[in-house]
Amino acid sequence: MTPLLQVTGLTRHYGTRLGCGDVSFDLWPGEVMGIVGESGSGKSTLLNCLAGHQAPDAGQVIFDTRSDGPVDTVTMSEPARRMLGRTDWAFVHQNARDGLRMGVSAGANVGERLMAVGARHYGDIRAQAVDWLGRVEIAEDRVDDRPRAFSGGMQQRLQIARNLVTGPRLVFMDEPTGGLDVSVQARLLDLLRGLVREMGLSAIIVTHDLAVVRLLADRLMVMKSGHVVETGLTDQVLDDPQHGYTQLLVSSVLQV
Amino acid sequence: MTAMQHDPAYNFAYLDEQTKRMIRRALLKALAIPGYQVPFASREMPMPYGWGTGGVQVTAACLTPEDRLKVIDQGADDTTNAVSIRKFFERTAGVETTEHTTESTIIQTRHRIPEAPLTEGQILVYQVPIPEPLRFLEPRETETRKMHALEEYGLMYVKLYEDIAHNGAISTAYAYPVKVEGRYVMDPSPIPKFDNPRLESAAIQLFGAGREQRIYAVPPHTQVVSLDFEDHPFEASKADHDCDLCGCGTSYLDEVIVDDAGGRMFVCSDTDFCAGRRAEGHSGRLSGEDAA
């Protein structure tokens, strides 16, 4: 079996400051990996480099494409990378407004990716949009409402539906539960866990919320100051942290 | 048909020769890449933006002293915009002008294609307010340019989807997006979608957007396809009436309110076409009365 994503020596500088340095890992099909760390530790930089939103200064990101097998997405042509971005990849932003088109209806938001890959039958597009809204627990009668009429949790669920409608194999999530209250977070996590298992998705989840990775991630990577300081199975890292920073992180979680 | 005296204070057709050269270069490039928006250094013209500054510059760059110019606004030869642009070129270029589509060599138009079929050798110049069909869907110009370059036109269908979702049918009635020669998606300027099938023409069609500084073109006999869904095909619609003056049932109609008691009449929006039919003896429902 080949890994879905092979990352080697990924480095990104902002001028003389380091964004993320020399990150390497393999992600296997169906695996969910969490990246945790404090603000400014390079988590989002790493995710943006992986998803092709930023160009890394050095390193390889080799993705196992459906048609051509493993290809380095850093050096591949821009049209091909953008095509990956709307077929095999999905990106869930922390702020739903960044990932949604606020000016068009929920149905059109979900349908956009379908139309972007060539769907030209209105009835089919709409049926799929309604189906996906149902899967993320948005009632069918809201399909023609604009996202700005939705609550924060609904917007986030809509963003997830919009991303998953084309059946991606790899989902990048940047703080998917950030800014939501805890009960909405719990429902969203439950939904995400169900979808990931059901569709056999691989996912990379960036968060600073350890509860999120405990629930969703199989494997964990801890970052500090742009470097990976500890990796391992989620339960192993959280229950028996080795690196000093990880110990601090785990012990900082408030107990209710 | 009048030939006015060219005011010698102006260079021929108002613009200086270098500017006309620059615009002609942009026009040639636009013709070479049908539907592609070519940037050009649009000049300040002696009229406000939105009154056809782009069209006027394109017309000025194409005019020769032998040309016969026709200017229409919403199909009519006698509206303010058409009259003032016609006068402008009579004074600055001294060219002959005409109201007859068939006798003209250059037609500058706002929001209509003349009813009479255009022929080879004629040039149709459109005034374009917003050249970018994706503008209101994707506000970033850098992104829309990239989408054109990479032929990513899924977003254009989002607009049509929204139309159907909210109104049950594609309700876009003007500026209906088209795909030119299977490549670029183009805004055909705010012509009614009734005119869209006639974008496939024997004439050269040039589009000038002055404020937005873009020129694009459709060469003769170029394929122009209106975008649609498989289950909601494109339909070239018009008011379901006959012209009340000339009785024509196939031309594009304007609805005119004639009194404050709900009275209305439908007339051809192309005044030259309507007058021509009346001269041939055709008549409509109200042609005996002094309705208009």
Interface residues (C-beta under 8 A of the other chain):
Chain A: E78 P79 R82 R86 R101 G103 V104 S105 G107 A108 G111 E112 R113 M115 A116 V117 G118 R120 H121 Y122 G123 I125 R126 V143 D144
Chain B: F136 L137 L150 E152 G154 L155 Y157 V158 Y161 E162 I164 A165 H166 F229 E230 D231 H232
